[in-house]
Amino acid sequence: MAADGSSMSQLSSSTSTLSPSKLCSKTCKKASQLFLTRRLQESLAAIESIITVSQTHDDQYANGDNSVPPIATAQATVRIKVWVLYITILNAIIELGPEEGKAMFGHKEWKAISTKVRDGEIWETVVQMGYKGLEGSVDADVVYNLGTLLLNHSPSQKLNQQRLETYLSSYGQPNLDIEEHLENSSSEKSPVLQNGGTDTPRDLAARVRIIELFTLHVLPRNEEWDYASEFINMSEVLDEERKESFLQTLDELKEEKQQGELRAAALQREKDAELERQIHEAERQRAEEAATAERDEKGHDRSHSEVDYGIEKTNPNGSIRGKKADRSSGSKSSSRTAFSPPASKNARKSDKPVSRPGQARALANVLRNILRYISNTVAGNPLAFARTLLFLLGILVAFSRQGVRDRFRRITSAGWQKIKGTVGMGVKVSYI
C-alpha cells in the first residue's frame, strides 16, 4: 500500500499543472487500466482523486481551486467517461459478494460502499460533486447508468423512481441564474451547466433509454402499471411507433407478472394440498397403529384370562366340583354298591384323558418348582448360578428338537396313563 500511495502522489504532482479535462482524462485512463486487471481498490482510489474535493494545496490543478473537484469543470465527454467508469467500478465491487469484498477492501469499507449504492447515496454524490447540485444538468448517460445500478442492487425502487422523476421533470429547463452564467462563461465550464435537451440524436437516444428504464423497469417494480402507461402516452419525446412498442411491452410484462403470480399461487396450493395429504396420512397411520396396539393388548389380556381360569372350566376333577363330589359321596356311600350306576359313571369320567391346558399347567408348575429350588440353592454362589444357567440352556436346546419333544410327550403320556390307572383302581377298591 505504501507503493500505491507513492504512485498516487507522483501522479498528483505530475498532473498539478494540467487542466481539469486533461487531468480527469489521464486519471480515467489509468483507473480503467487498473479496473481491467481487477485491481479494484487501486482503480477506485484513482477515480476518487478527481471526483472529490481536494484537501491540500499540492493537489490543486492549473487555474483551479480546492472548492470543487476537477470533474465538476471538465469537458462533457470526459465527465461522462469518468462517472460511467466510477459507477462500473462500484457495480463490480458489490458483485464481489460479502466474502470476497471483505477480503479485498475490509469489512467496514466494503459495507460502506455497498450501503452507499443500495441506499441511493451514490446519486446525490454524483449530483453534488459533478454538477453542483443541479439535478437536470446531469448527463443522460450518467443518469441511465445510475438508474441501472440502483435497479440491480437497491432493494426498493422508490428512491430510484423519485430521482428519475426529478430528472425527467427538470431535464431541458433553462438555468436562469445570470451570475452563475457569467462565472462559468468559459468554454471549459459552460457545458457543465447547460441542460442539453434533445438537440442532437445522441441526446434524443439517451432520453429514450431513460424513459424506457423508467416506464418498463422501475415503475413495474413499484406496481405503478397505470402510471407507466399514462407516462408513455403523455411523453413528448416518444413518437407514435415507440409509444405503441412501449405499451405493448408493458402489457406483456404485466401479463407475464400475472401469470407468474397465478403459477406461484397454483404451486402454493399444490404444496398446501400435499402437506394436508401428508398430515392426513400420518393421522391415519397413527390411528391404525393405535387400533393394532389396542387389539394386541386385548388379545394379551384374553390369553391371560384363559390361562388363569381354563383348568377350572375344563377339568372335571377340579377342586370345586371335587368338593361337591366328596360331599355327595360321603352322604350316599352307605347306599351305593360296587356295581351301582353312579360308580360306573364316575369310572368312565375318570378314564377321560387330561386336557392339554392341564398338561401345560402341570409342566409349568414343575419348571417353576425347579427354578425356585435352583435359585434357593445357588443363592450367593456365582459358580452355581452359572451352572444353573447352563443347565437351563441345555434343557431349552434339548426341547428345541422335535425328537426330544416327541419322546418327552410319549413318556409324559405313559406316566399319565399309569397315574389314571392307579387312580381308577383306587376308586374301585374304595367302592368295594
C-alpha positions in Angstrom: 0.0 0.0 0.0 3.0 2.3 0.5 3.9 1.8 -3.1 0.4 2.6 -4.1 0.4 5.8 -2.1 3.8 6.9 -3.6 2.5 6.2 -7.1 -0.7 8.3 -6.4 1.4 11.1 -5.0 3.6 11.0 -8.1 0.6 11.1 -10.3 -0.8 14.1 -8.3 2.4 16.0 -8.5 2.9 15.3 -12.2 -0.6 16.5 -13.1 -0.8 19.5 -10.8 -0.2 21.8 -13.8 -2.8 20.0 -16.1 -6.2 21.4 -17.0 -9.2 19.8 -15.3 -10.2 17.9 -18.5 -6.7 16.6 -19.2 -6.2 15.6 -15.5 -9.6 13.8 -15.5 -8.8 12.1 -18.8 -5.4 10.9 -17.7 -6.7 9.7 -14.4 -9.6 7.9 -16.0 -7.3 6.1 -18.4 -5.1 4.9 -15.5 -8.2 3.8 -13.4 -9.6 2.0 -16.5 -6.3 0.0 -16.8 -6.4 -0.9 -13.1 -10.0 -1.9 -13.4 -9.3 -4.2 -16.4 -6.6 -6.0 -14.3 -9.1 -6.5 -11.5 -7.2 -4.1 -9.2 -10.5 -2.7 -8.0 -9.2 -1.0 -4.8 -6.5 0.9 -6.7 -8.9 1.8 -9.5 -11.4 3.2 -7.1 -8.8 5.2 -5.3 -7.6 6.7 -8.6 -11.0 7.7 -9.8 -12.0 9.1 -6.4 -9.0 11.5 -6.5 -10.7 13.5 -9.3 -14.4 13.3 -8.1 -13.8 14.5 -4.6 -12.8 17.9 -3.3 -9.0 18.4 -2.9 -7.7 18.7 0.7 -4.2 20.1 0.1 -2.7 22.8 -1.9 -0.4 20.5 -3.7 -3.4 18.7 -5.3 -4.7 21.9 -6.9 -4.8 21.7 -10.7 -4.0 24.5 -13.0 -6.3 27.5 -12.9 -8.5 25.8 -10.3 -9.2 25.8 -6.6 -9.9 23.3 -4.0 -13.6 24.2 -3.6 -14.8 21.9 -6.3 -13.4 18.6 -7.6 -11.7 18.6 -11.0 -14.6 16.6 -12.6 -17.0 19.5 -11.9 -15.3 21.7 -14.5 -14.1 19.1 -17.0 -15.5 18.8 -20.6 -18.8 16.8 -21.1 -17.2 13.9 -22.9 -14.5 13.4 -20.2 -17.0 13.9 -17.4 -19.3 11.2 -18.8 -16.4 8.7 -19.1 -15.3 9.4 -15.6 -18.7 9.0 -14.0 -19.6 5.9 -16.1 -16.3 4.3 -15.1 -16.9 5.2 -11.4 -20.4 3.6 -11.5 -19.0 0.5 -13.2 -16.3 0.1 -10.6 -18.9 0.3 -7.8 -21.1 -2.3 -9.5 -18.1 -4.7 -9.8 -17.2 -4.2 -6.1 -20.7 -5.0 -5.0 -20.9 -8.1 -7.2 -17.8 -9.5 -5.5 -20.1 -10.6 -2.7 -19.6 -10.2 1.1 -16.7 -12.7 1.5 -14.5 -11.7 -1.4 -15.4 -8.0 -1.0 -14.4 -8.0 2.7 -11.2 -9.9 1.8 -10.3 -7.2 -0.7 -11.5 -4.0 0.9 -12.0 -4.9 4.6 -15.3 -5.3 6.4 -16.1 -1.7 7.1 -15.1 -0.3 3.7 -16.9 -2.9 1.6 -20.0 -2.4 3.8 -19.8 1.4 3.4 -19.6 1.1 -0.4 -22.5 -1.4 -0.6 -24.7 0.8 1.7 -23.8 3.9 -0.4 -25.1 2.2 -3.5 -28.1 0.3 -2.1 -29.4 3.3 -0.2 -29.1 5.6 -3.2 -26.4 7.9 -1.8 -24.4 7.5 -4.9 -26.9 9.5 -6.9 -26.6 12.5 -4.5 -22.8 12.3 -4.6 -22.8 12.5 -8.4 -25.2 15.4 -8.5 -23.3 17.4 -5.8 -19.7 16.7 -6.8 -20.1 16.6 -10.6 -23.0 19.0 -11.3 -23.1 21.4 -8.4 -26.4 20.1 -7.2 -28.3 20.7 -10.5 -30.4 17.6 -11.0 -31.4 18.4 -14.6 -27.8 19.1 -15.6 -26.7 15.5 -15.1 -25.6 13.9 -18.4 -28.2 11.4 -19.7 -25.7 8.6 -20.0 -24.8 9.1 -16.3 -28.4 9.1 -15.3 -29.1 5.9 -17.2 -26.1 4.2 -15.5 -27.2 5.4 -12.1 -30.7 4.2 -12.6 -29.5 0.8 -13.8 -27.1 0.5 -10.8 -30.0 1.1 -8.3 -32.3 -1.2 -10.3 -29.8 -4.0 -9.9 -28.7 -3.5 -6.3 -31.3 -1.4 -4.4 -33.9 -3.5 -2.5 -36.5 -0.7 -3.0 -37.1 1.2 -6.2 -38.9 4.2 -4.5 -35.8 6.3 -4.4 -34.9 5.4 -8.0 -38.3 6.4 -9.2 -38.1 9.7 -7.3 -34.7 10.5 -8.8 -35.8 9.7 -12.3 -39.0 11.7 -11.9 -37.0 14.7 -10.7 -34.5 14.4 -13.5 -37.2 14.0 -16.3 -39.2 16.9 -14.9 -36.1 19.2 -14.7 -34.4 18.0 -17.9 -34.1 20.7 -20.5 -35.3 23.6 -18.3 -33.1 26.7 -18.7 -30.9 27.9 -15.9 -31.9 31.5 -15.0 -29.0 32.2 -12.6 -27.2 35.1 -14.5 -24.4 35.3 -12.0 -23.6 31.7 -12.5 -23.7 32.1 -16.3 -21.1 35.0 -16.0 -18.8 33.0 -13.7 -18.9 29.9 -16.0 -18.8 31.6 -19.3 -15.5 30.0 -20.3 -15.6 27.0 -22.8 -14.4 24.7 -20.1 -17.1 25.3 -17.6 -20.2 26.1 -19.7 -21.0 22.6 -20.7 -21.4 21.7 -17.0 -24.4 23.9 -16.5 -26.1 23.5 -19.8 -29.3 21.4 -19.9 -28.6 19.7 -23.2 -32.3 19.0 -24.1 -32.8 16.8 -27.1 -31.0 18.9 -29.6 -28.8 16.0 -31.0 -29.7 12.4 -32.0 -27.4 11.3 -29.2 -29.3 13.3 -26.6 -32.6 12.0 -28.0 -31.4 8.4 -27.9 -30.2 8.8 -24.3 -33.5 10.4 -23.3 -35.5 7.5 -24.8 -33.3 5.0 -23.0 -34.0 6.8 -19.7 -37.8 6.7 -20.4 -37.6 3.0 -21.2 -35.7 2.3 -18.0 -38.3 4.4 -16.0 -41.5 3.1 -17.5 -40.6 -0.6 -18.3 -38.4 -1.4 -15.4 -38.6 0.9 -12.4 -42.3 1.7 -12.3 -43.4 -2.0 -12.8 -41.1 -2.9 -9.8 -43.2 -0.5 -7.8 -46.5 -1.8 -9.2 -47.1 1.5 -11.0 -48.6 0.0 -14.1 -51.3 2.7 -14.8 -48.8 5.5 -14.1 -46.3 3.9 -16.6 -49.0 3.6 -19.3 -50.0 7.2 -18.8 -46.5 8.5 -18.8 -45.8 6.7 -22.1 -49.0 8.2 -23.7 -48.2 11.7 -22.5 -44.5 11.7 -23.4 -43.4 14.3 -26.0 -40.1 12.6 -26.7 -41.6 9.3 -27.9 -43.1 9.1 -31.3 -46.2 7.0 -32.1 -44.3 3.9 -33.1 -42.2 3.9 -29.9 -45.3 4.6 -27.8 -47.0 1.6 -29.3 -44.0 -0.6 -28.8 -43.5 0.5 -25.2 -47.2 0.0 -24.4 -47.2 -3.5 -25.9 -44.0 -4.4 -23.9 -45.7 -3.0 -20.8 -48.8 -5.1 -21.3 -46.6 -8.2 -21.9 -44.7 -7.5 -18.7 -47.9 -7.1 -16.8 -49.4 -10.3 -18.2 -46.2 -12.2 -17.5 -46.2 -11.0 -13.9 -49.9 -12.0 -13.5 -49.2 -15.4 -15.0 -46.2 -15.8 -12.7 -48.4 -14.9 -9.7 -51.0 -17.5 -10.9 -48.3 -20.1 -11.2 -46.9 -19.3 -7.8 -50.4 -19.4 -6.3 -51.1 -22.8 -8.0 -47.8 -24.1 -6.8 -48.5 -22.9 -3.3 -51.9 -24.6 -3.4 -50.3 -27.9 -4.6 -47.8 -27.6 -1.7 -50.6 -27.0 0.8 -52.6 -29.9 -0.6 -49.6 -32.2 -0.4 -48.9 -31.1 3.1 -52.5 -31.7 4.1 -52.4 -35.1 2.5 -49.2 -36.0 4.4 -50.9 -34.8 7.7 -54.0 -37.0 7.0 -51.8 -39.9 6.1 -49.8 -39.5 9.3 -53.0 -39.3 11.3 -54.4 -42.4 9.6 -51.2 -44.3 10.3 -51.3 -43.3 13.9 -54.9 -44.4 14.2 -54.1 -47.7 12.7 -51.1 -48.2 15.0 -53.3 -47.3 18.0 -56.0 -49.8 16.9 -53.5 -52.5 16.3 -51.9 -51.9 19.7 -55.4 -52.0 21.4 -56.2 -55.3 19.6 -52.9 -56.8 20.7 -53.5 -55.6 24.3 -57.0 -57.1 24.3 -55.7 -60.4 22.9 -52.9 -60.5 25.5 -55.5 -59.9 28.3 -57.7 -62.6 26.9 -54.9 -65.1 26.8 -54.1 -64.4 30.4 -57.7 -64.9 31.5 -57.8 -68.3 29.6 -54.6 -69.4 31.3 -55.9 -68.4 34.8 -59.4 -70.0 34.5 -59.1 -72.6 31.9 -58.4 -75.5 34.2 -61.4 -74.9 36.4 -63.6 -74.8 33.3 -62.2 -77.9 31.6 -61.0 -80.2 34.4 -63.9 -82.5 35.6 -61.9 -83.3 38.7 -61.4 -79.7 39.8 -61.4 -78.5 43.4 -64.9 -77.0 43.4 -66.6 -79.9 41.7 -64.4 -82.4 43.7 -65.6 -80.9 46.9 -69.2 -81.3 45.8 -68.5 -84.8 44.7 -66.9 -85.6 48.1 -70.0 -84.3 49.9 -72.4 -86.3 47.8 -70.2 -89.4 48.1 -70.0 -89.0 51.8 -73.7 -88.8 52.2 -74.6 -91.6 49.9 -71.7 -94.0 50.3 -73.7 -96.4 52.5 -76.4 -97.0 49.9 -74.1 -97.5 47.0 -72.8 -100.8 45.8 -69.7 -101.7 43.7 -71.8 -102.2 40.6 -74.2 -99.2 41.0 -74.8 -97.0 38.0 -73.2 -93.9 39.6 -70.0 -95.7 40.2 -69.8 -96.8 36.6 -70.4 -93.2 35.5 -67.5 -91.9 37.7 -65.3 -94.6 36.4 -66.0 -93.6 32.9 -65.3 -89.9 33.7 -62.0 -90.7 35.3 -60.9 -92.6 32.3 -61.0 -89.5 30.1 -57.5 -88.1 29.3 -56.4 -84.9 31.0 -56.8 -81.9 28.7 -53.8 -80.2 27.0 -54.1 -77.0 29.1 -53.9 -79.1 32.2 -50.7 -80.8 31.0 -49.2 -77.4 30.2 -50.1 -76.1 33.6 -48.5 -79.1 35.3 -45.3 -78.7 33.2 -45.2 -75.0 34.1 -45.5 -75.9 37.8 -42.7 -78.4 37.6 -40.4 -75.9 35.9 -41.3 -73.2 38.4 -40.6 -75.5 41.3 -37.3 -76.5 39.7 -36.3 -72.8 39.2 -37.3 -71.9 42.8 -35.2 -74.8 44.1 -32.2 -73.8 42.0 -32.4 -70.2 43.0 -32.6 -71.1 46.6 -29.7 -73.5 46.3 -27.3 -71.3 44.4 -28.0 -68.0 46.2 -24.8 -66.2 46.9 -22.8 -68.7 44.7 -21.9 -67.3 41.2 -20.5 -70.6 40.1 -23.6 -72.5 40.9 -25.6 -69.8 39.2 -23.6 -70.2 36.1 -24.1 -73.9 36.2 -27.8 -73.4 36.6 -27.9 -71.2 33.6 -26.0 -73.8 31.6 -28.5 -76.4 32.8 -31.5 -74.3 31.7 -29.9 -73.6 28.3 -29.3 -77.3 27.9 -33.0 -78.0 28.7 -34.1 -75.3 26.2 -31.7 -76.7 23.5 -33.0 -80.2 24.1 -36.6 -79.2 23.9 -36.0 -77.3 20.7 -35.5 -80.6 18.9 -38.6 -82.3 17.6 -37.4 -85.8 18.5 -36.8 -84.9 22.1 -40.2 -83.2 22.4 -41.9 -86.3 20.9 -40.1 -88.6 23.3 -40.9 -86.4 26.3 -44.6 -86.3 25.2 -44.6 -90.2 25.0 -43.1 -90.5 28.4 -45.5 -88.0 29.9 -48.5 -89.7 28.3 -47.3 -93.1 29.6 -46.9 -91.6 33.1 -50.4 -90.1 32.9 -51.9 -93.4 31.8 -50.2 -95.2 34.8 -51.5 -92.5 37.2 -55.0 -92.7 35.8 -54.9 -96.5 36.0 -53.8 -96.3 39.6 -56.5 -93.8 40.5 -59.1 -95.9 38.8 -58.1 -99.0 40.8 -58.1 -97.0 44.0 -61.6 -95.7 43.2 -62.9 -99.3 42.5 -61.3 -100.5 45.7 -62.9 -97.7 47.7 -66.3 -98.5 46.4 -65.8 -102.2 47.1 
